[in-house]
């Protein structure tokens, strides 16, 4: 199973800890994380190639995680494409961030988190529910 993680390109550095937690929780659940903005680099004249690559990567993913604490139109485009392809969408945002009605309305699951530990716990529980995997015994 593979998860496409959609985040704001311009705010990537601000959510480093959040992305680390998302990636760790996915891996702990047996899901391969894929962060598009970390995998590729495109010039401003390569917008068609960029979107073609994004769509191919969404096609090869089983779900999309949209971290929208920093709104970005690209996240909405990716989520809309994923929705049209029947992929489940998980909406994530920090409690202090502005609500995205469009993305929330498109999403299948939502987590509004207070800090990275809150995100870790809630995303882990949600992914185990989605995948049908139980938490391993201690």
Buried (B, 14 or more C-beta within 10 A) or exposed (E): EEBBBBBBEEEBEEBEEBBEBBBBBBEBBEBEBBBBBEEEEBEEEEEEEBBEBBBEBBEEBBBBBBBBBBBBEBBBBBBBBBBEEEBBBBBBBBEEBEEBEBBBEBBEBBBBBEEBEBBBBBBBEBBBEBBEEEEEEE
